[in-house]
């Protein structure tokens, strides 16, 4: 194990807030002296199983702590999922069926082990203990908090002011999530800044039950490729952890220059000393594109084998090299994430690149249409186009796809 202070540097890298650092250091010192791992808790809502780099921010932090010798406990909220977390919503979230919870949980587990060390991870379902509480247990649990405390949540306040109904059962969501921390005796719980209320409730409940309070680590929300909104699949500004290596590499290269360090801090496992070195290079006016190229290699390498990374690099160099594609090319905006080459034809006609679909088909047959430097075949006309793809029509015309 590294010394407690060195562990602190790694654990606190990129963290938005730690509650609190003095307690964390004390826990690390006890763990170090007794050679016992800390219990790291992460609760997962089984309602949205597709993981992108924004979701992976918390998972990467847990992986870093696993590398330091600590134990992760992932809690799938199959019981709480039946209620629905109201966090950030103007109305209660629809409860999930048992079948849907199980289906989503399986998908989650397949994805989280792209990041976490399976040997140092325990996956549990909170129905194991929550379903066994009797009514007296529930009343005792409810007695640990007040209505006034629950109404401190912004979403509850807003719904109350706007006359949107709040079910009494919704107050139990943060209490049940907090009870998860009691059950596993969590030392640290992680989450995004949108989970502040729920995670701090865990500290409160542990204290009321005479258990050492968990440290609350809040990770920032990662901005997407647009550099403004949080990473979101619905906004199309995401990098999925299951995407092919060439797609992932290309997308990282689209990260705005001002977010390079943020992605180093939140989307990689690089040591703080290495990130300080990268900061110094940027301050000394190193080419951001060169730094981003290294970032793309690192991030792609976290989710793909070395051979796939090298193939992605070769693909990018061939398809997006400034030697073959002009810097300033027109943008073709497509409405839907699943829009295909065929769906792009009306836009190409509007731009004046082609006169008709039949002309486009003829160009394909003649080898005159390329996608990212690769000649198209006629049977590829229904292939999905990705955000950032570059289409070459004829010898000199280029267009970049934007979704």
C-alpha positions as CSV (number, residue, x, y, z in Angstrom):
1,X,0.0,0.0,0.0
2,X,1.1,3.6,-0.6
3,X,1.3,5.8,2.4
4,X,-2.0,7.4,3.5
5,X,-0.9,10.9,2.4
6,X,0.0,9.6,-1.1
7,X,-3.3,7.7,-1.3
8,X,-5.1,11.0,-0.4
9,X,-3.5,12.7,-3.4
10,X,-4.8,10.0,-5.8
11,X,-8.2,9.7,-4.2
12,X,-8.8,13.5,-4.2
13,X,-7.7,14.0,-7.8
14,X,-10.5,15.6,-9.7
15,X,-12.9,15.3,-6.7
16,X,-15.5,18.1,-6.5
17,X,-16.0,17.8,-2.7
18,X,-14.8,15.5,0.1
19,X,-16.8,15.3,3.4
20,X,-14.4,15.3,5.1
21,X,-10.7,15.1,4.4
22,X,-9.6,14.8,8.0
23,X,-11.8,11.8,8.6
24,X,-10.6,10.3,5.3
25,X,-7.0,10.6,6.3
26,X,-7.8,9.0,9.6
27,X,-9.5,6.1,7.9
28,X,-6.6,5.6,5.5
29,X,-4.1,5.6,8.4
30,X,-6.2,3.0,10.2
31,X,-6.5,0.9,7.1
32,X,-2.7,1.2,6.4
33,X,-1.7,0.3,10.0
34,X,-4.1,-2.6,10.3
35,X,-3.6,-3.7,6.6
36,X,-7.4,-3.8,6.1
37,X,-9.1,-2.4,3.0
38,X,-11.7,0.3,3.2
39,X,-15.2,-0.5,2.0
40,X,-16.0,1.7,-1.0
41,X,-19.8,2.0,-1.8
42,X,-21.5,2.9,-5.0
43,X,-25.2,2.6,-5.5
44,X,-26.5,2.2,-9.0
45,X,-29.9,3.1,-10.2
46,X,-31.0,0.3,-12.6
47,X,-33.1,2.5,-14.7
48,X,-30.5,3.6,-17.3
49,X,-27.9,0.9,-18.0
50,X,-26.0,2.5,-20.9
51,X,-22.7,3.8,-19.5
52,X,-20.6,6.6,-21.1
53,X,-17.5,8.4,-19.9
54,X,-19.7,10.7,-17.8
55,X,-21.0,7.8,-15.8
56,X,-17.6,6.3,-15.7
57,X,-16.1,9.2,-13.8
58,X,-17.2,7.7,-10.5
59,X,-16.3,4.2,-11.6
60,X,-12.7,5.3,-12.6
61,X,-12.3,6.8,-9.1
62,X,-13.3,3.5,-7.5
63,X,-10.9,1.7,-9.8
64,X,-8.1,4.0,-8.6
65,X,-9.0,3.1,-5.0
66,X,-9.0,-0.6,-5.8
67,X,-5.5,-0.2,-7.2
68,X,-4.6,1.2,-3.7
69,X,-5.9,-2.0,-2.2
70,X,-9.4,-1.2,-1.2
71,X,-12.7,-3.1,-1.7
72,X,-15.6,-1.9,-3.8
73,X,-19.2,-2.9,-3.0
74,X,-21.6,-2.1,-5.9
75,X,-25.2,-1.9,-4.7
76,X,-27.8,-2.4,-7.4
77,X,-30.9,-0.6,-6.2
78,X,-33.4,-3.3,-7.2
79,X,-35.6,-2.6,-4.2
80,X,-35.3,1.2,-4.4
81,X,-35.8,1.0,-8.1
82,X,-39.4,-0.1,-7.4
83,X,-40.0,3.3,-5.8
84,X,-38.0,5.5,-8.1
85,X,-35.5,8.2,-7.1
86,X,-37.1,11.7,-7.4
87,X,-33.6,13.4,-7.7
88,X,-33.7,16.2,-10.2
89,X,-37.1,15.4,-11.5
90,X,-40.2,17.6,-11.5
91,X,-42.3,14.6,-10.7
92,X,-41.7,11.1,-9.3
93,X,-39.8,8.6,-11.5
94,X,-41.8,5.7,-12.8
95,X,-41.2,2.5,-10.8
96,X,-39.6,-0.4,-12.6
97,X,-40.8,-4.0,-12.9
98,X,-38.8,-6.8,-11.4
99,X,-38.0,-8.1,-14.8
100,X,-36.8,-4.7,-16.1
101,X,-34.6,-4.2,-13.0
102,X,-33.0,-7.6,-13.5
103,X,-32.4,-6.9,-17.2
104,X,-30.8,-3.5,-16.5
105,X,-28.7,-4.9,-13.7
106,X,-27.2,-7.5,-15.9
107,X,-26.4,-4.9,-18.5
108,X,-24.8,-2.7,-15.8
109,X,-22.6,-5.5,-14.5
110,X,-21.4,-6.3,-18.0
111,X,-20.3,-2.7,-18.5
112,X,-18.9,-1.8,-15.0
113,X,-16.3,-4.6,-15.3
114,X,-14.8,-2.9,-18.3
115,X,-13.6,-0.4,-15.6
116,X,-13.6,-2.1,-12.2
117,X,-11.4,-4.9,-11.0
118,X,-13.7,-7.9,-10.7
119,X,-11.6,-9.6,-8.1
120,X,-11.9,-6.5,-5.8
121,X,-15.6,-5.9,-6.4
122,X,-18.7,-7.3,-4.7
123,X,-22.1,-6.8,-6.3
124,X,-25.1,-6.8,-4.1
125,X,-28.8,-6.1,-4.4
126,X,-30.4,-4.0,-1.7
127,X,-33.5,-6.2,-1.7
128,X,-31.3,-8.6,0.3
129,X,-31.9,-6.5,3.4
130,X,-34.6,-3.9,2.6
131,X,-37.2,-6.5,1.7
132,X,-36.7,-8.1,5.2
133,X,-37.5,-5.0,7.2
134,X,-40.8,-5.2,9.1
135,X,-43.2,-2.3,9.7
136,X,-41.6,-1.6,13.1
137,X,-38.2,-1.4,11.4
138,X,-39.5,1.0,8.9
139,X,-41.0,3.3,11.5
140,X,-37.7,3.3,13.4
141,X,-35.9,4.2,10.1
142,X,-38.4,7.0,9.4
143,X,-37.9,8.4,13.0
144,X,-34.2,9.2,12.2
145,X,-35.2,12.1,9.9
146,X,-37.8,14.9,9.7
147,X,-40.2,16.3,7.0
148,X,-38.3,19.6,7.3
149,X,-35.0,17.8,6.5
150,X,-36.5,16.0,3.5
151,X,-38.0,19.3,2.2
152,X,-34.4,20.7,2.0
153,X,-34.1,18.9,-1.3
154,X,-34.6,21.4,-4.1
155,X,-36.7,19.0,-6.2
156,X,-39.1,18.4,-3.3
157,X,-39.3,22.2,-2.6
158,X,-40.0,22.9,-6.3
159,X,-42.7,20.3,-6.6
160,X,-44.3,21.5,-3.4
161,X,-44.3,25.1,-4.5
162,X,-45.7,24.2,-7.9
163,X,-48.4,21.9,-6.5
164,X,-46.9,18.7,-8.0
165,X,-47.8,15.8,-5.7
166,X,-45.1,14.2,-3.5
167,X,-45.8,10.7,-2.4
168,X,-44.9,9.9,1.2
169,X,-43.1,6.8,-0.1
170,X,-40.7,9.1,-2.0
171,X,-39.2,10.3,1.3
172,X,-38.1,6.7,1.9
173,X,-35.8,6.6,-1.1
174,X,-32.9,8.6,0.6
175,X,-33.5,6.7,3.8
176,X,-33.3,3.3,2.1
177,X,-30.2,4.3,0.2
178,X,-28.7,5.5,3.5
179,X,-29.6,2.2,5.1
180,X,-27.5,0.4,2.4
181,X,-24.5,2.2,3.9
182,X,-25.4,0.9,7.4
183,X,-25.8,-2.6,6.1
184,X,-22.4,-2.9,4.5
185,X,-20.6,-0.6,6.9
186,X,-19.4,1.7,4.1
187,X,-16.2,3.7,4.7
188,X,-16.6,5.8,1.6
189,X,-19.5,6.5,-0.7
190,X,-19.1,8.1,-4.1
191,X,-21.6,9.8,-6.4
192,X,-22.1,12.8,-8.6
193,X,-23.0,16.2,-7.2
194,X,-26.6,15.4,-8.0
195,X,-26.5,12.7,-5.3
196,X,-25.4,15.1,-2.4
197,X,-28.6,14.8,-0.3
198,X,-28.8,11.0,-0.5
199,X,-25.1,10.3,0.3
200,X,-25.0,12.7,3.2
201,X,-28.1,11.0,4.5
202,X,-26.0,7.9,4.7
203,X,-23.6,9.7,7.1
204,X,-26.5,10.9,9.2
205,X,-28.0,7.4,9.5
206,X,-24.7,5.7,10.3
207,X,-24.1,8.2,13.1
208,X,-27.6,7.7,14.6
209,X,-27.0,4.0,14.6
210,X,-23.6,4.2,16.3
211,X,-21.5,3.3,13.2
212,X,-18.4,5.2,12.0
213,X,-19.6,7.7,9.4
214,X,-18.7,7.2,5.8
215,X,-16.7,9.7,3.8
216,X,-18.7,11.3,1.1
217,X,-16.9,11.9,-2.2
218,X,-18.7,13.9,-4.8
219,X,-17.4,13.8,-8.4
220,X,-18.0,16.6,-10.9
221,X,-20.4,16.2,-13.8
222,X,-18.3,15.7,-17.0
223,X,-19.1,18.0,-19.9
224,X,-19.7,16.3,-23.2
225,X,-18.1,16.9,-26.6
226,X,-20.0,20.2,-27.1
227,X,-18.0,21.6,-24.1
228,X,-21.2,23.0,-22.5
229,X,-23.8,20.5,-21.5
230,X,-23.2,17.5,-19.3
231,X,-22.4,14.3,-21.3
232,X,-25.6,12.7,-22.4
233,X,-26.6,10.2,-24.9
234,X,-29.8,12.1,-25.7
235,X,-27.8,15.2,-26.5
236,X,-25.4,13.2,-28.8
237,X,-22.3,14.6,-27.0
238,X,-21.2,11.4,-25.4
239,X,-18.4,8.8,-25.6
240,X,-19.7,5.3,-24.8
241,X,-17.5,2.9,-23.0
242,X,-18.7,0.1,-25.3
243,X,-18.1,2.0,-28.6
244,X,-15.5,0.6,-31.1
245,X,-12.0,1.8,-30.6
246,X,-11.9,3.9,-33.8
247,X,-15.1,5.7,-32.8
248,X,-13.9,6.3,-29.2
249,X,-10.5,7.6,-30.4
250,X,-12.1,10.0,-32.9
251,X,-14.6,11.3,-30.4
252,X,-11.8,12.1,-27.8
253,X,-10.0,14.0,-30.5
254,X,-13.2,16.2,-30.7
255,X,-12.9,17.2,-27.0
256,X,-12.6,21.0,-26.7
257,X,-9.1,22.2,-25.9
258,X,-10.2,23.9,-22.7
259,X,-11.4,20.5,-21.4
260,X,-8.2,18.5,-22.0
261,X,-7.1,18.6,-18.3
262,X,-10.6,18.0,-17.1
263,X,-10.8,14.8,-19.1
264,X,-7.3,13.8,-17.9
265,X,-8.5,14.2,-14.3
266,X,-12.0,12.6,-14.6
267,X,-11.7,10.1,-17.5
268,X,-8.3,8.6,-16.9
269,X,-6.3,6.9,-14.1
270,X,-3.2,9.1,-14.7
271,X,-1.2,10.0,-11.6
272,X,-1.5,13.6,-10.4
273,X,2.2,14.1,-11.2
274,X,1.6,13.2,-14.8
275,X,-1.3,15.5,-15.0
276,X,0.8,18.3,-13.6
277,X,3.3,17.6,-16.4
278,X,0.6,17.9,-19.0
279,X,-0.6,21.2,-17.5
280,X,3.0,22.5,-17.7
281,X,3.3,21.5,-21.4
282,X,0.0,23.3,-22.2
283,X,1.3,26.4,-20.3
284,X,4.4,26.2,-22.4
285,X,2.3,26.4,-25.5
286,X,2.5,22.8,-26.6
287,X,0.1,22.0,-29.5
288,X,-3.2,21.0,-27.8
289,X,-3.8,18.5,-30.7
290,X,-0.7,16.6,-29.7
291,X,-1.7,16.5,-26.1
292,X,-5.2,15.4,-27.1
293,X,-3.7,12.7,-29.3
294,X,-2.1,11.2,-26.2
295,X,-5.3,11.6,-24.2
296,X,-7.2,9.7,-26.9
297,X,-4.6,6.9,-26.8
298,X,-5.0,6.7,-23.0
299,X,-8.8,6.7,-22.8
300,X,-9.2,4.3,-25.7
301,X,-6.6,2.0,-24.1
302,X,-8.7,1.8,-20.9
303,X,-11.5,0.1,-22.8
304,X,-9.8,-1.7,-25.7
305,X,-6.8,-4.0,-26.3
306,X,-3.5,-2.5,-27.5
307,X,-4.0,-4.0,-31.0
308,X,-7.4,-2.2,-31.3
309,X,-5.9,1.0,-30.1
310,X,-3.2,0.9,-32.7
311,X,-5.8,0.1,-35.4
312,X,-7.8,3.1,-34.2
313,X,-4.7,5.4,-34.5
314,X,-4.0,4.1,-38.0
315,X,-7.7,4.6,-39.0
316,X,-7.7,8.2,-37.5
317,X,-4.4,9.1,-39.2
318,X,-5.7,7.9,-42.6
319,X,-9.2,9.3,-42.3
320,X,-8.7,12.6,-40.6
321,X,-5.2,13.7,-41.4
322,X,-5.1,17.3,-42.4
323,X,-3.0,16.3,-45.4
324,X,-6.1,14.6,-46.9
325,X,-9.0,16.6,-45.5
326,X,-9.3,20.4,-45.6
327,X,-9.5,22.2,-42.2
328,X,-12.7,24.2,-43.1
329,X,-15.4,22.0,-44.6
330,X,-19.2,22.4,-44.7
331,X,-21.3,20.7,-42.0
332,X,-24.3,18.5,-42.8
333,X,-26.7,18.4,-39.9
334,X,-28.6,15.1,-39.4
335,X,-31.5,15.0,-37.0
336,X,-31.4,11.5,-35.7
337,X,-28.6,9.4,-34.0
338,X,-29.4,6.4,-36.3
339,X,-29.5,8.4,-39.6
340,X,-27.7,6.5,-42.4
341,X,-25.8,7.4,-45.5
342,X,-29.1,7.2,-47.4
343,X,-30.7,9.7,-45.0
344,X,-27.9,12.2,-45.8
345,X,-28.8,12.3,-49.5
346,X,-31.5,15.1,-49.3
347,X,-29.0,17.3,-47.4
348,X,-26.3,16.7,-50.0
349,X,-28.8,17.7,-52.7
350,X,-29.7,20.8,-50.8
351,X,-25.9,21.7,-50.5
352,X,-25.6,21.3,-54.3
353,X,-23.1,18.4,-54.0
354,X,-25.3,16.0,-56.0
355,X,-28.4,16.5,-58.2
356,X,-30.3,13.3,-57.3
357,X,-30.2,10.0,-55.5
358,X,-29.4,8.2,-58.8
359,X,-26.3,10.4,-59.2
360,X,-25.2,9.5,-55.7
361,X,-25.7,5.8,-56.5
362,X,-23.7,6.2,-59.7
363,X,-20.8,7.9,-57.8
364,X,-20.8,5.0,-55.3
365,X,-20.5,2.5,-58.1
366,X,-17.6,4.5,-59.6
367,X,-15.8,4.6,-56.3
368,X,-16.4,8.3,-56.0
369,X,-17.9,8.3,-52.4
370,X,-15.7,7.9,-49.4
371,X,-16.5,7.8,-45.7
372,X,-13.5,8.7,-43.5
373,X,-11.1,7.9,-46.3
374,X,-12.7,4.5,-47.1
375,X,-14.5,4.0,-50.5
376,X,-18.2,3.1,-50.1
377,X,-19.9,0.1,-51.6
378,X,-23.5,0.2,-52.8
379,X,-24.6,-2.2,-50.1
380,X,-23.3,0.2,-47.4
381,X,-25.8,2.9,-48.2
382,X,-27.8,2.0,-45.1
383,X,-24.8,2.1,-42.7
384,X,-25.3,4.5,-39.8
385,X,-23.3,7.8,-39.9
386,X,-21.6,8.9,-36.7
387,X,-21.1,12.4,-35.5
388,X,-17.8,13.8,-36.9
389,X,-17.7,11.4,-39.9
390,X,-16.3,13.0,-43.1
391,X,-17.8,12.2,-46.4
392,X,-15.9,12.9,-49.7
393,X,-18.0,13.3,-52.8
394,X,-16.1,13.1,-56.1
395,X,-12.5,14.4,-56.1
396,X,-12.7,17.7,-54.1
397,X,-15.9,18.0,-52.2
398,X,-16.1,17.2,-48.5
399,X,-18.8,17.4,-45.9
400,X,-18.7,16.7,-42.1
401,X,-21.6,15.0,-40.4
402,X,-23.0,16.7,-37.3
403,X,-25.7,15.0,-35.2
